Amino acid sequence: MTTNITYHGTSCYFIESPSGRLLLDPFLSGSKSADVGPDEVGEPDVILVSHAAWDHMEDAAPVALRTGAPVICGSDTARLLRAAGLPDQQIRPTIWGIRVRVGHLVVKPVFCAHWSQAVLADGSVVTGMPMAFVVETEPGVSVYHFGDSAVTKEMELIGKIHRPTVGLLGVTQPWSLVAPGGGEVVSGEMNPTEAAIAAEMLGVRYAVATHYEDPGHRDVQDFLAEVSKHDSTGERVALALRAGQTLSVTADSYEVTGP
């Protein structure tokens, strides 16, 4: 059995596994790094949206409307999806700890140290809880998606309870998307060292950089170097994919393929 994790830029992944197909944080139309659009990405059995930021959910409604896939998300994201025309029967609002089964996939929302806020068409603002996710894709393989979380002690508990094999971990910002304002943003929700420490707390076998536009960016390369410095196992593998590349994982092996 094999779990195939294809990177589509920023924090978007399409996962094909023996348990089913998932699309995580679909941001494609407005992405400078995406290799596919919402009409080209694979057909998922379920779509996971970590929070209401447009660079994590921009294409959730178009893909859901095209494919009929349900969307698992927070309450504020659900409001935006309804406003975009997605019917209630395709939306499953949830929160940390409330697990959701779709076919053979069980989605486990877990704590995410971030924020989630949506502005509706009438100008009103709604807030909800951001989520990270853990999904077991086959026996011996579970995937953690950070959902924009900062490094937090809860990652130790997530690692102890859920034992993820693969960690999709933010290491920087997609810098072209940072809005202007007071002061200067100098890191993502996790910097490279924090992401490497998160991989250790989670206990993942494969620490995969995410939340970037350029895999050659200094922050991404720093993460690849930092992982081994914080690895108590001596076996952790640090990876950074280019959009369109696929990480194929089994219970005891991995391979990266693609452009």
Secondary structure, 3 states (H helix, E strand, C coil): CCEEEEECCECCEEEEECCEEEEECCCCCCCCCCCCCCCCCCCCCEEECCCCCHHHHCCHHHHHHHHCCCEEECHHHHHHHHHCCCCHHHEEECCCCCCEEECCEEEEEECCCCCCEEECCCCCEEECCCCEEEEEEECCEEEEECCCCCCCCHHHHHHHHHCCCEEEEECCCCHHHCCCCCCCCCCCCCCHHHHHHHHHHHCCCEEEEECECCCCCHHHHHHHHHHHHCCCCCCCEEECCCCCCEEEECCCCEEEECC
